[in-house]
Amino acid sequence: MSKKHYIQLSINERIVIENRLNNNESIRNIAKSLNRSPSTISREIRRNSIKNKNKVSRINDSKLNHIDGRKYRGTNFVNKIRDSRERYKDRLNRFNKNNRESRYSSNKAVRIKQARDSNTVRVKPLLQRDEYILIDKYIENKLEKRWSPEQIALRLKLEIENLNNTPDKDISNVLVKTLKLHPDITSLINLGSYDDMDITKPLHTVSYSTIYRHIKKRRPELAKHLRRYNKRYKRNTLVFNNTNRDEHSIHNRPKIVERLERLGDLEGDTIVGLDKKDRLLTHIDRVSKKISISLVKSFNGYSIYKQTIKDLSKVFKLKTLTITYDNGVEFIKWKDLKQTLNTQIFFADPYKSCQRGRIENANGLIRDYLPKKTDFKKLKNKDILKIQDSLNNRPRKSLNGLTPNEFEALHLRWKCGNKFSFLLFCFIIT
């Protein structure tokens, strides 16, 4: 019935509406004949009809019209009933002919619409208004720094609120005074874009959807700065080694692993280089966030197995209790690894990276140092160790500002019986 993309009614359609209303057809029948929604026809009649000067909206019906005249045969009361019914029919016909026909006219409907359109004020897009020129410059500056529109909107809200809450009413003076606090905004003033602006109201923030819409419709040249521009999700076709892995599904993993109450529960993965045969083997502790990184060139199942044993014994000082992997073929030697380390190994569901969120996040942090299409053959072990030390000595919000190395050391002191370390450890994990 209704069209996917709405098109305004034409003059021919309005003529059809007028003629069918004169024939006392219902709105639904008119809509069906025009392949329109009934609400469209109803809205057209309501908005573009001629108002009745006499304000006659109905014809009152007399009680005499509902009396059964057969009970009064042979009396004058029968003539009164007949006259009342005739008068009602005459009034109803005049109402349908004069009032209903005159309340909608195709020609007058067009004129009413044109008059309404001429009085409509076209609102200028938000980021094209004079008072938003500085905000537009700010957005462009941040997009060039590879900020996402959501990050820009979040940061802009904090800075604008700080500016609007200052006691000085002169915004230009406020911006100049906050040169040290907000160098990104005031640097736009130095470009000369603010001097010609006449702003009498405080600056207002914009949402990230407004920024996306502004880029798509009016500033397409800025789209190249979006991180996901013209990048579509590609599902890789992987060959899974499903030999007895169903018995070691992540759904069978002990519940204490999900509660994050102990160290020694790891997640593992690999990062692909320019040559897909070269991999970075990564492991992370679910609680301490400590990461191990090692380079495996021309990998196979056996080399991954041997390197895993080296990494876990060298980096992680506590016994490995569980390891959770994906279903990649690089972990084909998982049975030997389980027997050697005397640990439990589990596998996430295919295409469910959210079940191993910590190692996926760690791989993203490593990608900051080694972007995609990096040739791992040119890397040296000292380069890998430098990245590993940098991440293991970075403060983490989930650890209340401690680094993974500090958190692990604190846990070891607690194991040795230090009461203060025990209390601090309990405070952090809760």
Residue pairs with C-beta under 8 A, 6 or more apart in sequence:
1 31
1 32
1 35
1 36
1 37
2 36
2 37
2 40
3 35
3 36
9 17
9 36
9 40
9 44
11 106
11 110
13 34
13 36
14 44
14 106
14 109
14 110
15 106
16 30
16 33
16 34
17 30
17 34
17 41
17 44
17 45
17 104
17 106
18 104
18 105
18 106
18 109
20 29
20 30
20 33
21 30
21 45
21 100
21 101
21 104
22 100
22 101
24 96
27 38
27 41
27 42
27 45
28 38
30 41
31 37
31 38
31 40
31 41
34 41
44 109
45 104
47 112
48 104
48 108
48 109
48 112
48 113
49 103
49 104
49 109
50 102
50 103
50 104
50 105
50 108
51 103
52 99
52 102
52 103
54 99
56 95
56 99
59 88
59 91
59 92
59 95
61 88
62 84
62 88
64 80
64 81
64 84
64 85
65 81
65 84
65 85
65 88
67 81
69 77
69 78
69 81
69 82
72 78
72 81
125 214
125 217
125 218
126 132
126 206
126 210
126 214
127 135
127 136
127 139
127 206
127 210
127 211
127 214
127 218
128 136
128 218
130 197
130 198
130 199
131 197
131 199
131 201
131 203
131 204
132 204
132 206
133 193
133 194
133 197
134 185
134 188
134 189
134 193
134 194
134 197
134 203
135 156
135 203
135 205
135 206
136 214
137 188
137 191
137 193
138 152
138 156
138 184
138 185
138 188
139 149
139 152
139 156
139 206
139 211
139 214
139 222
140 219
140 222
141 184
141 187
141 188
142 151
142 152
142 155
142 184
143 149
143 152
143 215
143 222
143 225
143 226
144 225
146 225
146 227
147 155
148 208
148 226
148 227
149 208
149 211
149 212
149 215
149 226
150 208
152 208
152 211
153 205
153 206
153 207
153 208
153 210
153 211
154 208
156 205
156 206
157 205
159 182
159 184
159 185
160 202
160 203
160 204
160 205
161 205
162 178
162 181
162 182
163 171
163 174
163 175
163 178
163 182
163 185
163 202
163 203
164 202
164 203
166 174
166 177
166 178
168 174
168 177
171 199
171 202
171 203
172 189
172 194
172 199
175 182
175 185
175 186
175 189
175 194
176 186
176 189
178 185
178 186
179 186
188 194
189 195
215 222
215 223
215 226
216 223
223 229
235 351
238 327
238 328
238 329
238 350
239 329
240 327
240 328
240 329
240 350
241 327
241 329
241 331
241 332
242 327
245 327
245 347
248 344
248 345
248 346
248 347
249 346
249 347
249 349
250 324
250 346
250 347
250 348
250 349
250 355
252 346
253 322
253 324
253 344
253 346
254 322
254 344
256 262
257 265
257 286
257 322
260 286
260 287
260 429
261 287
261 429
262 287
262 321
263 285
263 287
263 288
263 318
263 408
263 411
264 285
264 316
264 318
264 319
264 320
264 321
264 322
265 285
265 286
265 287
265 321
265 322
265 324
266 283
266 284
266 285
266 286
266 312
266 316
266 320
266 322
266 323
266 324
267 283
267 284
267 286
267 323
267 324
267 325
267 356
267 358
267 359
268 281
268 282
268 283
268 284
268 308
268 323
268 324
268 325
268 331
268 359
269 282
269 325
269 326
269 356
269 359
269 360
269 363
270 279
270 280
270 281
270 282
270 296
270 299
270 304
270 328
270 330
271 279
271 280
271 282
271 363
271 366
271 367
271 370
272 278
272 279
273 279
273 280
273 370
273 374
273 375
273 376
273 377
274 373
274 374
274 375
274 376
274 377
275 375
275 376
275 377
277 297
277 298
277 299
278 295
278 296
278 297
278 298
278 299
278 375
278 376
278 377
279 295
279 296
279 299
279 304
279 330
279 376
280 293
280 294
280 295
280 296
280 366
280 370
280 376
280 384
281 292
281 293
281 294
281 295
281 296
281 304
281 307
281 308
281 311
282 291
282 292
282 293
282 359
282 362
282 363
282 366
283 291
283 292
283 308
283 311
283 312
283 315
283 316
283 323
283 359
284 290
284 291
284 292
284 358
284 359
284 362
285 316
285 404
285 408
286 358
287 407
287 429
288 399
288 404
288 407
288 408
288 411
289 358
289 362
289 396
289 398
289 399
289 404
289 407
290 315
290 316
290 392
290 404
290 405
290 407
290 408
291 362
291 388
291 391
291 392
291 404
292 311
292 312
292 314
292 315
292 316
292 388
293 366
293 384
293 385
293 387
293 388
294 307
294 310
294 311
294 384
295 376
295 379
295 381
295 384
296 303
296 304
296 307
297 376
297 377
299 330
301 329
301 330
301 331
301 332
301 333
302 333
304 330
304 331
304 333
305 333
305 336
305 337
308 337
309 337
309 340
309 341
312 320
312 341
315 388
317 408
317 412
318 408
318 411
318 412
319 343
320 341
320 343
321 343
321 344
322 343
322 344
322 345
322 346
323 337
323 343
323 344
323 345
323 346
324 345
324 346
324 347
324 348
324 355
324 356
325 331
325 334
325 345
325 346
325 347
325 348
325 356
326 347
326 348
326 353
326 356
327 347
327 348
327 350
331 337
334 345
337 343
337 345
338 344
338 345
348 355
348 356
349 355
353 360
354 360
362 391
365 391
366 387
366 391
369 387
369 390
370 376
370 379
370 387
391 404
392 403
392 404
392 405
393 403
393 404
393 405
394 403
394 404
395 401
395 402
395 403
396 402
396 403
396 404
399 406
399 407
399 428
400 427
400 428
402 410
402 428
407 428
410 421
410 424
410 425
410 428
411 421
411 425
413 421
414 421
414 422
414 425
